[in-house]
C-alpha cells in the first residue's frame, strides 16, 4: 500500500464513529462543559443602558455575575475546564491506540489533531483582523474597542493549552504505558515547583510553565479514566476521593497562595485545577449509569450530535456573537437593560437561546472549517512539529498580551501557514527503476 493510500485509510477510519464502542457519556460531558461556558460568559458580559440612557460597559470582574458574593464559591463546581481536559485525555488515548492498531504514526495523529484545532481558529483570527481594522478606521473609542475585543478573544487560551496537550499525546501515552504512576508524580512535582517559584518570587510569568505540567497532568487523569481505574472503584470510594479532592482546596486557598475563585486560578493554570480534575472525574464516573440511560434516548443523542459536531465553532464564536447581539440590542429601545438589574437577569435565558441560534446559523458558514477533512499523505515529522508550533503561537500570544490588530494579523498568517503545511502534502513517489 502506498503512503497516500495508507494515510487516507487511517484518516477515513479514524473519522468514522462506531457508536457500539463509543462512550457516549463522554460526549454529553463535553457538550455540557461548552454549553455551561456559554452561559457563564453570557452572565459576565455587562453591557447595557442605565436609567439615564448612558451606555454601561463593565469588565468581567465588575460584571453582574463576577461581582456576586457567592460567585467565587460556585466556581468550585462551575469551573469545569479541568473536566474538559479529562474527557479530552480519554478521547486522545483512545484515538491514539486505535490509530496505532491501524498502522498510524505519531505524525499522523498530531497532524490530524492540530488541523482540527488550527482550521476553526483561522477564520476567527481573520474575523478579528476585519473587525478591529474596520473599527479603528471608523474611529471607534479605543478603550471600548479594547474591552470588547479582549473579552471576546479571552477563551482563546484554550487553544494554546489544548494544542500543546494534543501535540504531546504520542509521547505522553508512551510514558503512561511505561510508568503510569511515575508520570503522574513527575507532573505533579513539576506543577508544585512552578507554583512555588511563581508565588515565592512574585514573577507571574513563571506560572506559564504550568501550561505544560498542570494541563498534561489533567490529561493523564483522562488516560487513567480510559484505562478503567475509576471504573474499578466502588461508588463510595469515588465519592470519598471526590470529597478529599475538593477538601484540599480549603488549605490551598485559605492558607496557601491560591485564589478562592477558581476562574482566577485558570491562567496561568495552578494546582487547584488538578484537584478539581480528580473530583470531577469521580463525579463523572458516578453519574455514568444515569448519563448512559439519558444517552439511550433519541432526544439526547440528537442534541449531542447537533452540538457535538459544532463544539469548536460554539466555543470560539459564542463571545463574538454575544457582543454582536448585545450591540444590536443597544439600537432597540428597552432591549438592553442596565447590567445587574432585574430586567437584565430576566433577559439572560432569552438571550442564551438567541446566542445559540446565532452560533448555529453561523456554523453553516464557518463550520466546514471544523469538520474533519480528507487529507493526503502525512508530511515529515519535522514539518508536522513546526506546524504544531505555529498553530500554538497565536493563541498563546493572545493569552499573554490580549487580542489586538497586530496579533490578529500575526495569528491569521501563522495559522494559515500551519494549515497549508498540514493540509495538502504529496506522497513521496517511489524512484523509477532504470533499466539498461
Secondary structure, DSSP 8 states (H G I E B T S, - for coil): --HHHHHHHHHHHHH---TTTS-HHHHHHHHHHHHHHHHHHHTT--EEE-TTS-EEE--GGGSTTTT-TTHHHHHHHH--HHHHHHHHHHHHHHHHHHHHHTT--HHHHHHHHHHHHHHHHHHHHHHHHHHHHHHHHHT--HHHHHHHHHHHHGGGHHHHHHHHHHHTHHHHHHHHHH-HHHHHHHHHHHHHHHHHHHHHH--GGGGGGHHHHHHHHHHHHHHHHHTTTTTTS-HHHHHHHHHHHHHHHHHHHHTSS--SSTTTTTTTT-THHHHHHHHHHHHHHHTHHHHHHHHTSHHHHHHHHHHHTTHHHHHHHHHHHHHHHHHHHTTSTTSS--TTSHHHHHHHHHHHHHHHHHHHHHHHHHGGGTS-----S---HHHHHHHHHHHHHHHHHHHHH---HHHHHHHHHHHHHHHHHHH-------------
